[in-house]
Amino acid sequence: MQLHLLEVEGFGPFRDRQVVDFDAFADDGIFLIAGRTGAGKSSILDAVCFALYGGVPRYEGGEKRLRSDHCEPDDVTEVVVEFSTPAGRYRVTRSPEYERPKKRGGGMTVQSAAVQLDTLVGGEWIGLAAKEREAAYELDEILQLSREQFLQVILLAQNRFSEFLLAGSRERQALLRRLFGTERFEDVQTRFDERRKAAERSLGARLATVSARLDEGERLVDNADLGHDSDAQGGDTASSEAESLVMTTDERLDRLRRAQARADYRAERRAAERVDAEKESDAADAALATLRDEQRAQIERDRARAALDRLEAEEPRIADARTELHEARTAELLRGPITAAATASSALDASVEAEKRARAVWAAHDIVTDDLAEWAAERTRQTGTWQRAAELEGSASALDAELTAAADAVAAATARIEAAEADRVALPGQLEQLTLDRDAARQRADRVADLAAARDAAAVRHAAALEAERLRVAHAGAERELAEASVALAAAQTALAQLRQRRLDGIAGELAASLQDDDACPVCGSPEHPAPAVHTDPVSADDVDEAETERDIIARRERDAAEHVSSLRADLAAAVTRAGGRAVDEAATELHDATAAHAESVEASHERTRLEQRRDALIERIRRLEIDRERDTAALAAAREEHSLVAQRMAEARQAIADAKGPFDSVAARLAATLDEVQAALALVEASAERERRAEAATAAMLERDAALAASEFPDVAAVERALRSAASQAALESRITQHAVLREKERAILLDLELRTLPEEPIDLDPAELRSLAARQRWSAAVDEAGRAAAVAEQLAALIEAAAAEHARTAEDAAEYEVLQNLADTIAGRGANTRKMTLETFVLAAELEEIVEAANRRLGDMSTGRYQLRHSDALAARGAASGLGIVVFDAFTGQTRPAQSLSGGETFLSSLALALGLAEVVTARAGGIRLDTLFIDEGFGSLDGDTLDVAMRTLDELRQGGRTVGVISHVEAMQEQIPAQLSVRATPNGPSVIETR
């Protein structure tokens, strides 16, 4: 990093704007900031620190004091710093919060703090950030130093000059980590710790799984009453449980395998018993089925007998139905002639009445003629001539409208010609205005892509800020749940351990309770029991199992909570990074502003398109004006000709109408009256002819009916009508007769077959056979259940043994992997065998510190005339604190090392200066590291004697190599004589200070 320019106004002792051009001292490489005490020398460094970090080294939390006391209410307070890094050149403009007069009304108001960060691109300053949070984030990425680190490496202020030399390992580590980018080693340590914990959880889970499988298998053996091994048959259940607590996993597996053999034998026996029971049940079911079949046949036989008796009793009614059906079918042959005669007679009566009505209508017209048909034909020929005139009369209004339309067409063509002339005058001006509007819209629309990118970036940051806010709440809740789960797990572990201990303590009492005189002890085998234990605190195996189950549940809950917290922490860090450190409100404001700007640009793009379309249309309209003039002239001539033709047709139509209407008011009235007379005449002619035809048809129908009746068995028409039945009635009679005959034959056939089976007359009793079948089926069901349980026990036990054996085989591999990971993680994290408590990151930084100390000693040896050297110390810190980054001083006079705190003031200054220069040299030399091209030293030279001051000056003079610039603040006269390039800070007689460059 290198400073180029500083501008200060209304800040500290400076009221008017003061400009410091650091590039002016680039050739000298070193310059002195001189002035009387209190003039404001250190305020120059305060301004640099304030511009970059928003605070000053001397006033922690005192930003309001930064405004110059010499300022008038309307004066501005502002600091501008230009600097460069390998990434580019930047400018920071910052103002603190201060009070100023209100622009409207009286009184004062608070002027908010402001900051603006710009970067130089192509000779122009481009804004990067205009808000405090954004600027801080960008500067953090650009400078790669926090304010504290900046004060320890670049701006060595009066009260912080020796902090790096006298700092502890932890504070020194924080600075070196940022300078050398060793955060990744801490990540490695974290990942190894996570892998160790995961391996520990996996091993614990696998051991718990093996134990759970074995416990479940043993409980299954006890519940299934599969017995115990021969060496344990003399004891009881309590004795077996006691032994299982001290047996190895392999021994427990062997015992379960022997129990599995007994389970397999039992399953085979139960399967054979199930087969025998199934055969007995099948035989009983077959006997019951046979007896049920005979009972159904007996019931069917009795039913058939009763049904046949009912059918025989219905025979007389069926005979009557046959007679009724025969007569109905015979009478059906006469239905047609009788109906036809009646219909013809009715039609004749109707035609006579119609002729009377038609004759009355014709008489009303009072017209006398000898031949109605000829008269009607003549009148019809006359109406043909009048019909054309009636059509012309009906279309008179249409002709009027057509004439009006023709006149309107003439007027419209004339108006178009006149309007076109007006457009030819006005359109060029409109085209010019549209062109100007189009160009303005194009300028606004050209930024749509940049504004879209800005809007999308703001949307991503806003979404990330919302997500980060949600994740903070979720993370806090998850940490609380994890703490609660950890507390619960610890309590459950303690309770389980206590139960197990109580269980072990009570095993002797349980064994003693089962001892009998002269029986061998299951532990020692002695038949004598001189001092049996007393069981005062009984704890059963079920109690221990229940506690283990509860412990496992809580452990899983604790693991889940830990994984959830870790996941939320990672998600929160990612969300904060995506949000750029912005709060939700700030991100929302950015998104709103960016969206509005983009929408305005998009709307301008649409407006540009619309204007271009309107402009193109206007150009096309101007181009077609000349073409349209000829078309409109031709249209006017055609409209005038059409108007003349329509007027002529209207005159001809009026003459034809006058000739056709005669004495009537209109042609339509005359035509309607004539048509009414013709229709009456034709109706009378038609009615007379119809009456004659109907009379002839009625006579023929009656003759046909009488002939058919004479040939039938019926005496008259009334007898035929009584015998007639509808088709549905005939179908019902036929169905009834047929169904009776079919049922009688069917029942006779059924009864014949059943009578041949010689079934007993007494009802058959099924109860004894059903009881025998039910009992056999119950025995078979019980056998099936027993066989299923035995097979399930055998299969379950085999599965448990196989699962436990497989998990047990993998336990050794997990244990070995966990041991390696534990040792490695402890070593990296400074635990376990790492007696110096040095983490991996500390180890790496220790190597860097050794190089820094080596670079510092190259100057400190000359400064101290060979007496002092700095040395890196990895000695173990007191009370288990972190070690590895200590610095001690070797004194050549005594041949011993001593703490840096034991140096005198002048010695501390020289050592601190050498260490600061060594740090800058190493960091700058690192590939990709931070370049420290500007260094400030604030006072301290007054504690040096003349010879030592000369040594220090030679050391500072060497720093100019490589383009570095060093600024020194001092009031020592000897330094003013030796450093010609100077910034003089001078207090004016009226109070404010000014800066002068020499």
KOLTILO-765832 format. One record per residue (C-alpha): x negated, z, y. Coordinates in steps of 0.001 Angstrom, whole numbers, plus 524288, in hexadecimal, padded with zeros to 5 digits. Layout:
REM KOLTILO-765832
XZY
...
END
This chain:
REM KOLTILO-765832
800008000080000
7FB227FCB380DBA
801098003381AF5
801607F58B82560
809917FA2D830E6
8102180686835F8
81A0A8071584123
81EEE814578460A
82960816E085055
8303A823A8853B7
8292482A6284876
821878372484952
8197183769855B9
81B70828AC85814
826AC824BF860ED
82372816A78643B
820B880CDC85955
812C180DF785464
80CAA8034F84BDE
8014E8057284263
7FB497F93A83C6D
7F3C97FDDF83064
7EF297EFF682DA9
7E6D37F12C83A0A
7DE267FADD832AA
7DCBC7F23182688
7CF267ED9F82A69
7CA3B7FB7682D3F
7D094800EE820ED
7D11280E9D826DD
7D73C8139783350
7D8FE820C1839CB
7E5BA8266383ED1
7E11B82F16849D4
7E7548374C85451
7E92A844FD85955
7EFCC84F21850F9
7FE9D84D72851F8
7FDDB83FA98576B
8044183A0384B33
7F957835098423D
8001B83990835DB
80D068342F83AEA
807BC82690837FA
806F182A438299B
81434830F482AAC
819FE8241E82F90
8142981C8082425
8196D8264681A3F
826BD826CD820E1
8282681803820EA
824B9816C481285
82B8C822D880D0A
834EB827FF81766
82D6E834FA818BB
820DA83A6E81E47
8168B84302817D9
816DB84DAF82222
8258484F9C823C7
82C4585169816DA
83ACC84FC3819A2
8383E84E8A8282D
83C068407682ADA
843C38440883719
837178487983D84
8315B83ACB83C04
8383F835E68483B
82F7C83750853F5
832E38427885D18
82F42839678684A
83A4C82FBC86522
8459082D9986E50
8532B82DA1867D8
853B581EBB86795
845C981CDE8627E
8439E8177B854BC
83C4581E67849C9
83649814AE84048
82A38812A8837BA
826018055E8325D
81B6C803AF82803
8164F7F6E382278
80E8A7F793815C2
80AE77EF0280A44
809357F0817FB99
805AB7E6707F13B
814557E3A47F0A8
8153B7DF4B7FEEF
816227E3BD80D12
820D97ED088116E
826457F36381DC7
82D978004681E8F
835818040882AA6
83AD4811E682A56
841DF81B06833DE
8453482971831B5
8523782FAB834BB
8536B83423842E9
85D6E8367484D90
8607482C7A85837
86AEB82B11862C4
877FE8256F85E83
87A2D817448628A
8881281A7C86670
88BBE8270386D3F
883028329686F83
87B5983B718666D
87199838CA85B87
872B7832C484E03
869AA8324684247
86212825BC84048
860EF8243E83188
853DC8222782AF7
850D1813D782866
846EB80C118207E
844237FD8981EC8
83AB17F7E1814AB
8363E7E9C08164F
82CAE7E0E280F2B
824FD7D586814BA
828BA7C8B380E12
824297BBAC81352
820DA7C1828207D
82E587C7A28222F
832BF7D5A08200A
83D607D66581595
845717E2CB8140A
844217EA3480727
84BD87F69B80A06
853627FC9481553
857BB8098E80F72
85041815EB80C88
85263815C77FDD4
84F5D807577FC68
8432C8082D804C2
83E32814077FD43
8401880CF07F061
83938800987F514
82DE1808187FB44
82C2880FFC7EEDD
82A4C803467E760
8215F7FD857F1CA
818A4809437F4B2
818B780EF27E6D5
8158581C327ECDC
81E50827857F027
81CA782E3A7FD39
81502839597F71F
80BE682FD87F050
80A5A827EF7FCC4
806138343F803E2
7FC21837737F93E
7F632829E17F7D2
7F79B82276804B9
7FB9482B9D80FAD
7F34E837CB80E10
7FA02840C4817DD
7F45C84DA181CDB
7FC538568B81423
7FBB384DB8807E3
7EDA4848FB807F7
7E8E3850ED7FC71
7F56A851587F443
7F09A847BC7E9F3
7E3F784F4C7E815
7EAB385C937E726
7F705858307DFF1
7FA6785CD77D258
7FAEE8540E7C65D
809A1851D67C765
8096184DE17D5DF
7FD548455B7D3C4
803FD83ED37C82A
80FD183B007D07B
80714833BA7DA2A
7FE7482D2A7D003
80A32828F67C7F3
80FC88213A7D36A
8029181B807D710
7FEF0816EF7C961
80C908145D7C3E3
80B5A81D147B7E4
819DF8202B7B6CB
819EF817DD7AA82
811CE822227A363
81C2F82C427A65F
82600822B97A0BB
81D7C821B47948B
81D8D8308E79390
82C50830C779508
82E2A8264F78AC6
8257082D767811D
82CE283A0E7839C
8398B832DC78127
8340B82D01774A9
82F7983A8277056
83CE084049772F0
84367834FC76BF7
83A5A836B27603A
83CF68454B7604D
84B9084308760BB
84A89838C17560F
84276841AE74D40
84B9E84D1C74FB9
85758844B074D27
8517183F7974093
84DE684D3873BC6
85B77851E773F69
861438463573842
8598B8493972BD6
85D7D8578772C63
86BA1853F872F21
86BFF84A79723A9
8662D854A771A7A
86F5F85F3771F5A
87AF08563171DC5
87690852BB70FF0
87520860F770C32
8827186425711D6
88805858C670A17
881C585E0A6FD8F
8875A86B9B70000
894F78668A703A9
8955085DAC6F7A0
890EE868FA6EECE
88609860E86E8F8
87E4186D386E556
86FCE870576E7F9
862C086E5B6E173
85F29876756D5A9
8552587E556DD28
85FAF882FB6E68A
86ACC885446DD01
8682B893C26DC69
86B14895A66EADB
876E28936E6F349
87A4288AE56FF02
8734A893BB708A8
866EF892DF7007C
867BF883E870056
869668838670F1D
85DE288C9B710E5
85566883D5708AB
859B7877A87102A
8549087DC071CC0
846A287E6871759
846AF8721070EEE
83FDC865BC7136E
84734859267160B
841E1852F07098B
8466585E9870171
853EB85E0470777
8548484F7170482
850B3851B86F635
85B4485BE56F4B1
8656B852D56FAA7
8614C847CF6F16E
863B8850916E5A5
87117853F16EB2C
873978455E6ECCF
8716C843456DE1A
87BD084D7F6DB3F
884E5846FC6E510
88324839C26DE66
8865D83FAB6D105
892888461C6D67E
896F38393F6DCA8
895C9832576CF6A
89E0483CCD6C89E
8A88883C4C6D2F2
8A92C82D6B6D1FD
8ABA882E1F6C344
8B6748382A6C530
8BCB882F306CF4C
8BD25823C26C588
8C3FA82C236BB15
8CE0B831196C4D1
8D0B7823366C959
8D3E381EBF6BB68
8DD7382A056B966
8E423826FD6C65E
8E58A818766C306
8EC1C81BB16B5DE
8F5EA8250F6BC3D
8F8F481AF86C6DE
8FB76810606BC92
90525819046B518
90C3C81C6A6C1B8
90D0580DFF6C58F
9133480A656B863
91D74815036B97F
9208C811056C79F
92297802E86C340
92C748071B6B8DE
9339180F7C6C2DD
934A2803ED6CC3D
93A017FB456C119
94418805A96BD8A
948C38067E6CBAF
9497C7F7836CCB4
9518C7F68D6C025
95BD9800256C51E
95C557F9186D222
95E7C7EBC56CB87
969CB7F1286C36F
970A87F6686CFA5
96E527E9C56D74A
974247E1406CC6F
9804D7E9C26CBFE
9823B7E8096DAC4
980E77D92E6D9BB
98B2D7D8316CED6
994CE7DFF86D71E
993487D6286E263
9970E7CA0B6DA2D
9A5C57C9156DEB4
9A1B27C8C86ED27
997957BE5A6EA35
9A24A7B5BB6E3D7
9AA817B6716F04D
99EB97B2646F832
99CC47A6716EF8D
9AB027A1F66F201
9A9B97A3FC700CC
99D1279C2F70123
9A340790B66F98A
9AEF978FA4702DD
9A61F7906370EDB
99D8B78553709E8
9A9AB77CD1706D6
9AF9B77F4971460
9A26C77C0B71AA5
9A48676DC171699
9B0B276D2071F6E
9AA61773C072B55
9A568766DE73106
9B23C75ECC73123
9BA4576A437364A
9B09676D1974129
9AF7775EA2744EA
9BE4875D2174636
9BF5C7692C74EC3
9B417764A975760
9B9B5756E775955
9C70575C6E75D45
9C0C67655676774
9B8AF75A1076D00
9C5097518A76E8E
9CBCF75C3A77655
9BFF675D9F77F36
9BF0D74EE8781F1
9CD6D74E48785D6
9CB407592D78FD7
9BF0F7527C7952C
9C672745B379748
9D0FC74CFA79F0F
9C6A2753387A80B
9BF7E7463C7AA7A
9CC7073F567ADDD
9CFC074A287B7C1
9C261748C87BE69
9C3D1739E77BFD9
9D1AC73B3C7C527
9CC5A743D67D025
9C4827382D7D5AD
9D13F7306A7D7CF
9CB787236A7D360
9D3EC719297CC91
9CD4D70F657C368
9D0E0708097B726
9C37E709107B07C
9BBE9715CE7B2C6
9AF92711127AC12
9AE83704A47B44B
9B15870C557C0DC
9A667716367BD99
99C9B70B577BADA
99F49704E07C802
99D97711A87CF7D
990C9714727C838
98B10707657CCAA
98E3270ADF7DAF2
98759718347DA2E
97A8E711767D676
97A0570B0D7E3E9
97D3F717BB7EAF6
972FF71F8B7E325
96775719277EA3B
96DB871C377F779
96FFB72A557F320
9618272B8A7EFB6
95DCC726677FD2E
96779730078032D
9613A73B537FB7E
95374737867FF79
956877364480DEA
950187434B810EC
9441D73F2880901
94326732C3810F4
9440073AED81D63
93909743AA81852
930F6737C881464
9329B7325382204
92E9F73F56827F1
922CF7400E81EC4
91E8E7326A822C7
91F5D7366F8310B
91785742BE82DFF
90D2E73A91826F8
90BA57325483328
90A2373E9883B78
9008B744C8831C6
8F7D8738C283155
8F7BA7388984025
8F4187473F84089
8E8FF74565836B7
8E30373AC983EF2
8E3B47437884B0C
8DE3674F7B843BD
8D2EF7478183E41
8CF21743C984BFB
8CEDD7524684FDB
8C699755C3843D9
8BC8874B5F846D4
8BA24752578539A
8BA38760B184EB3
8B37575FEE84158
8A53075DEC845C3
8A55E76AFA84D01
8AB0D771F58411D
8A04476C108388A
895B2771758416B
89B8D77F5584143
89CE777F1E8324A
88E9077B3D83112
88A51786F583950
892EE7905B83164
88DB978AC08249C
87F8178CE68289E
8823979B0782C8C
888D479DF281F7F
87D90797AB81822
873C57A0D681E85
87BA97ACC281A2D
87DAE7A76980C6E
86F407A48E809D0
86CB67B32D80765
876B37B46E7FC50
86C927B47B7F14A
864187BEF67F7B6
86FF37C72B7FB04
8753B7C5B67ED1B
868557CAA87E7A9
868A67D6237F11F
876C87D91F7ED74
873CB7D8907DED4
868187E1867E084
870747EB017E867
87AFF7EA8D7DDE1
870FD7EDCA7D367
86BD77F9327DB85
879A57FE1C7DE53
87D827FD967CFF8
870DB8046C7CC63
8732E80EDC7D6CC
880D38116D7D15A
87B2B811F47C3AD
8706881B377C81B
87A5F8243B7CE87
882658246B7C208
876538268A7B9A4
871C7831F27C213
87E83839097BF83
87E21835697B118
86FC8839697B003
8726B846BE7B612
87DBB848F47ACBE
875A68444D7A12A
86A8684D947A4AE
8742B858C27A52E
87970854E6797E7
86B8D853F279296
8684986189797B2
8749B8670F791B5
871C986028784CB
863B886548784A7
8686A8731E786EB
8729A871AA77C39
8688686C03772C1
85F348772377528
86A11880E277299
86E12879B976634
85FFE8795076141
85E99887C1763BC
86B6688AD675CE3
86789882777511F
85A46888CC7500A
8608D896427507D
86A628927F745F2
85FBF88D0573D35
857BB8994773ED6
8638F8A1B773BEA
86646899137302F
8589289ADA72B01
858F98A95772DCA
865C08AA8B7264E
861E38A27971A4D
85C1B8AE6B713B8
868A08B5DA71610
870B28AABF71051
8681D8AA4F70437
868B68B918702DA
8778A8B90470393
878438B0856F75F
86EA38B8A56EF30
873B98BF4A6E2DA
86D298C9E46DAFC
8649E8C48D6CFFF
8661C8B68A6D536
859CF8AF676D926
857178AE1C6E7A8
857D889F966EBA1
84BD58A17E6F41C
842508A9F46EC57
848E38A9CF6DEED
848998B8936DD63
854918BF196D6ED
852718CB136DF70
856B68CBC66ED96
851158D83A6F36B
853538D514701F4
85D0C8CA1870451
85E368C5517123B
86A418C83B71A4A
871938BCB372096
8757A8C1E872DF1
875DB8B53A735D5
87C758AA9672DC6
87A5B89C8A73224
87F3A891CB72919
879D2884377271F
8862487EDD72D7B
882F4886A5739C0
875708808273A35
87B0E872EC73786
88515874A57423D
87A7A878E074BCF
871F086D48747ED
87D42863F7749E3
88002869C97573E
87179868F675A9A
870EB85A9F7566E
87CE28574275E94
8771885DD976AA4
869D58576676828
8701684A02767AB
8775C84D3377416
86AA28515977AAA
863A5844DE77630
86ECB83C6F77B00
86EB08438A78814
85FEE841BD78973
860D1833427866F
86C1B8320279004
8644F838B579ADB
8588382FF679837
860F1823C979854
867A9827DC7A501
85A9082B0B7AB5F
8554381D947A829
861D58170D7ACA1
8619D81EE57B95B
8538981B027BC49
856B780CCF7B99D
862E280D7C7C22E
85B6C813DD7CD7A
8510D809437CC67
85B387FE797CC82
861F1804EA7D826
85524805537DF9C
856DA813CD7E232
863068114A7EA57
86EAC81A497EB11
87C36815317E7BD
880E7814E37F5DD
874B480DFA7FA68
8756B803FF7EF55
883F0801E67F1F0
881407FF6380061
876A37F5A57FCEC
87FA17EECD7F349
88AAB7EE3B7FD3E
881CD7E896807C7
87B987DEC67FE77
888D87DAB07F906
88E767D8CB80698
882BE7D0BE80AF3
883597C85B7FEB8
892157C68880011
890447C23280E1C
885E17B855809D3
88E8D7B3647FEB4
899EE7B1EF80810
890E67AA5D81132
88D6E7A174805CA
89BDC79F078032A
89E2B79CE8811A3
892F879321811F5
8991178BAA8069F
8A65678B8680D56
8A04C786F081A22
898AF77C3081354
8A50B777A880C8F
8AC72777BE81976
8A135770648200B
8A0B6766168154D
8AF74764A18160C
8AEBE76312824CD
8A44E7588F823A5
8AC83751838198F
8B862752D78226A
8B11B74CAC82DE2
8AC53741B4824FA
8BA2E73E9682092
8C04F73EBA82E1A
8BD677305183049
8C25572CC3822B4
8CEBA734A1824D7
8D16B72DBF831F5
8D37F7207482B33
8DB98726D882062
8E45472DE382A4B
8E67B7214183227
8EAC871A2B825C3
8F37F7259D8220C
8FA317252782F78
8FD63716B082DF9
902BE718DC8202F
90B2072442824E5
9112F71C1A82FAD
9148C7111D82614
91AA371AD481C73
9230B7206A8276D
928B2712EE82A94
92C237101B81C39
9333271D1681A92
93B5971ABD826DC
93FB970D50821B7
943B5712EA8145C
94BC971D6381AF5
953E771343822AC
956E670B6E8165B
95B4A717AD80EFE
964D471B9C819A9
96BA670E2E81916
96D2C70EC180A24
9734F71C5580ACE
97D517184D81504
981E170CC280C78
9833B7151380014
98AC572129804A2
996C5719A88099C
9A1BD722E480DD6
99AF072ED480818
992687383E80F88
986A1734AE8071C
9829572BAD7FC37
981147376A7F340
98F4273B8C7F5DB
9949872DF67F2D7
98C2B72CFD7E695
9907F73A7F7E1BF
99F117376B7E398
99E0A72A807DC6B
99635730557D129
9A07573B267CF9B
9AB75730F17CE4E
9A384729057C45A
9A0987352A7BC68
9AF2C738E97BBE3
9B2EC72B537B72A
9A87172B017ACB9
9AC33738B57A823
9BA7A7348F7A5FD
9B64E7288679E50
9AD5F730AC79595
9B7B273B6179336
9C1F47316D78E74
9B86972B41784F7
9B4477389B77F9F
9C27F73CC677D38
9C4F273098774E4
9B89D732F576C9E
9BC307416576A32
9C9F873DE37657F
9C4B47348175B36
9BA9273EAF7564B
9C4E5749A3754F2
9CDCD7411974C85
9C2B273D6E74326
9BE1674BD674194
9CBBF750C773DE9
9CD66746447338A
9C030749EB72D60
9C39C758A372D4B
9D0C67567C7268F
9CAB674E2071C04
9C0237585D718D2
9CA11763737184F
9D2CA75BF070EE8
9C74975A1970587
9C3A8768C27057E
9C918774BA6FE7C
9CDC377AAB70B5E
9DBF9778EE70FAA
9D99C7789571E57
9CF9E77A7972937
9D2877891C72A54
9CED878B5471C03
9C1F17844C71E1F
9BEB878C6C72A18
9C19C799147226B
9B81C7952671796
9AD1679123720E0
9A12979A21721DF
995467997372A6E
9882B7952A724CB
982F37A30A725CA
98EB07A87571E6C
98D1379E59713A7
97E907A17C71293
981817B00B711C8
98B9B7ADB7706C5
982297A53A6FF32
976F47AEF9700F3
97F797BA306FC57
983A57B2E26EFF6
975B77AE576ECEC
96F837BBA76EF68
9794D7C24C6E645
976197B8E76DB3C
9675C7B9FA6DD32
967567C8D86DDB7
96F8C7C9D06D167
9661E7C1356C9C8
95A417C8506CF4E
95F3C7D5D56CBC5
962CC7D1306BE14
954DF7CC296BBF2
94E9B7D8CF6C122
957567E1576B8C3
954807D94A6AC84
9459C7DB506ADD3
946D27E9EA6B07C
9505E7EC266A54B
9465C7E62069C09
93C427F0D569FD9
944BB7FB6C69968
9424C805086A48A
947B9812DF6A2F6
954AC816196A967
94FE7823426AE70
947F6823326BB64
939268234B6B96A
931C582F716BF12
9249282C5D6C5E5
920A483A3B6C9F5
9184183DEE6BDF7
9108D831216BEA0
90EA3832386CD71
9095B840156CC02
8FFA083B9D6C19B
8FB39830256CA38
8F9CF838E26D657
8F1B0842DB6CEFD
8E8B08383E6C986
8E710832266D70C
8E3BC83F546DD41
8D94F8419B6D2D2
8D3B6834216D593
8D3E6836586E45D
8CCD28433F6E2E1
8C2B883CBD6DA20
8C0CC831E66E43C
8BEC383BFC6EF19
8B4FD843976E700
8AD9D837466E33F
8AD7E832AC6F174
8A88A83FB66F666
89E058404A6EC14
899968325E6EF12
89A03834E36FDCC
891CE841426FC41
887EC839E06F412
8873682E8E6FDC6
886B783766709B1
87C1F83FCA703B0
87420833BF70016
8758882E6370DF0
8717283B5C71405
8659483C6470B13
8618F82E5B70E21
863608303971CCF
85C1883D2E71CEF
850E38379D714E1
84FA382BB071DD2
84FE1833F372A3C
8461B83D6D72434
83CD9832377210F
83D3E82DA872F45
83B4483B57734C2
82CB083B44731FD
82AC382E9B7399D
83294833E574528
82AFD840AC744F8
81DF78397B7455D
8229E830A675070
827D583C5A75807
81AFA843AF756B2
813558380775C07
81CE58361C7674B
81D1C844A076A80
80E2F8458D76B20
80D478392677343
8184B83D0177C90
812A284ABB77E59
8053D8452178135
80A7E83B5B78B28
812E8845D5791A0
808388501879242
80DD4858DC787B3
809A185DCD77A6F
7FB6685AFE77746
7F95A855C478511
7F37586287789D1
7F08D85D5A7977A
7FEF185A6F79A02
7FB1084CBA79E75
8058D8423679D62
80297833DA79AD1
8051B830727A90B
7FC4E83B767AD7E
7F1B88369E7A441
7F273828FC7AA42
7F2BB82E617B81D
7E728837337B4D4
7DF2482AFD7B244
7E372825847BF64
7E046832837C5FC
7D2A7832507C00F
7D053825077C659
7D5E1829F27D351
7CCE0835D17D2D8
7C16082CFD7CF9B
7C472824647DB6A
7C606830787E40B
7B8EA836107DF9D
7B1C3829D37E402
7B52082E057F1F9
7B5D583CAE7F05B
7A7C883D397EB9E
7A312837647F86E
7AC8983F7C80089
7A7FD84C437FA63
799A68483C7F960
79A728489D7EAB9
79FEE856547E970
7AE1A853D67E53E
7B49884B537DB30
7C2D184AAF7D727
7C5B984B437C8A8
7D1E38489A7C0D0
7D64D854697B8E0
7DF198543F7ACDB
7DE2C862E87AAD4
7EA61869A37A5B9
7F29086EA87B0FD
7F71187CB97B1AD
803FB881307ABB0
805DE874957A3E8
806F886BA17AFD6
8042F85D047AE9B
7F5B1859B67AE78
7ECEF84DDB7AF9D
7ECAD84A7B7BE3C
7E49C855757C3F9
7D9B2853A57CDFF
7CE5C85D2C7CF72
7C21085CE57D7F5
7B46B85D0E7D247
7AAA78642E7DAF0
79CB785F407D88C
7973386B837DF03
79D10874797D4BC
79E7B86AE77C97C
7AC8186FA97C7AC
7BA0986A177CA10
7C3FA870F67D279
7D1D786E857D737
7D3CE8654E7E2B6
7DAE1870547E9C7
7CDDA877757EB1A
7C80E86D4D7F46B
7C6A08700A802DC
7CE70868BA80D19
7C41685E6980FB3
7C0F985D0180146
7CF6D85B767FE27
7D091850DD80894
7C5258491580330
7C9D184A927F510
7D7A1846B87F8C4
7D2CE83AE980059
7CA31836857F50A
7D5628384F7EB5B
7DF05831037F402
7D587825BE7F58E
7D2AA825927E711
7E13F825497E41D
7E34E819D87ED74
7D7C2812947E77C
7DC65813F27D95D
7EA8D810C37DC44
7E6CB804CA7E432
7DD82800057D981
7E837800797CF24
7EDCD7F3207CBCA
7FBC07F3037D0B1
7F9E4800587D700
7FD63804807E4D4
7F4017FF907EF3B
7F0A680A237F915
7EB348021F8045F
7EE6C80BFE80F27
7EA7581A5E80F56
7ECD5824F181998
7E5BA831FE81A8E
7EB8B83C0E823CA
7E14C845F7828C1
7D85684E6E8209B
7CB698492882592
7C9FE8547F82F00
7C66985D718238F
7BA178556D8208D
7AC97857D3825D7
7A50584CC282C3E
79D9B8483A82032
7A973848CA8175B
7B164841918219D
7A76C8369E8216E
7A8AB835D6812A8
7B77A83556813AC
7B6A782A9981DE4
7ADC88227381535
7B7868243280A40
7C2C681FC2812B7
7BAAE814438175A
7B92980FA680952
7C7EC80EEA807ED
7C892802C881096
7C3E67FA928051D
7CED67F2847FEE8
7D7187F1D180B4D
7DB958000980B73
7DEE4806368189D
7DD11814D881AE3
7E35281C3E82613
7DD9D829788299D
7E4208339C83254
7DA4E83CBB83880
7D66F842C88456E
7C81A8446E84156
7BFBF83E4284BF5
7B546839C684269
7BF328316C83B4B
7C3DE82B9A8481C
7B5FB8275584AB8
7B4168217B83D29
7C13E81A3B83BE6
7C2CC8102F846BF
7D04F80B2D84276
7D9F88155584755
7E8378181C84A0D
7E8DD8216585584
7F510829D185694
7F67E82EAB86468
800DF8373586AA1
8055E8320B877DB
806F883B458837D
815EE83ADF88267
815EF83E9A873E6
817618330586A70
80B6B82E298630E
8062A8205E8624F
7FD628198D85869
7F1D08118F85D05
7E954808C885482
7DABD80843856B7
END
